[in-house]
Amino acid sequence: MNSYQYIVEQIDGDYAHLRRCDEPEAGLKLVARAILPPEIMEGMKLNYEMFEYFISQE
């Protein structure tokens, strides 16, 4: 299963705009905050693996 790393570019109400770190030229991904860790902040890195988002420990 693939894993990806994202940066939280913007938090907009119930949604967050994420940018993939390995494809920065690609568009932003809009994700419902309900499936993200509740303590996310703009600029934070997230890992995505097995259909779940986790705060990156890097």
SULKAZI-V832003 format. One record per backbone hydrogen bond with DSSP energy under -0.5 kcal/mol. NH is the residue of the N-H (numbers start at 1). CO is the residue of the C=O. E is the energy in kcal/mol with one decimal. If there is no record, write none. Layout:
# SULKAZI-V832003
NH;CO;E  NH;CO;E
This chain:
# SULKAZI-V832003
4;48;-2.1  6;46;-3.1  7;19;-2.3  8;44;-2.7  9;7;-1.0  9;17;-2.4  10;17;-1.3  12;10;-0.5  12;15;-3.0  15;12;-1.5  16;31;-2.6  17;10;-3.2  18;16;-0.6  18;29;-3.0  19;7;-2.2  21;5;-2.9  23;20;-0.6  26;23;-1.6  29;18;-3.2  30;28;-0.5  31;16;-2.6  31;29;-0.6  33;14;-3.0  35;32;-1.6  36;33;-1.4  40;37;-1.5  43;8;-3.6  44;41;-1.8  46;6;-3.0  47;54;-3.5  48;4;-3.0  49;52;-2.5  50;2;-0.6  52;49;-1.2  53;35;-0.6  54;47;-2.9  56;45;-2.5
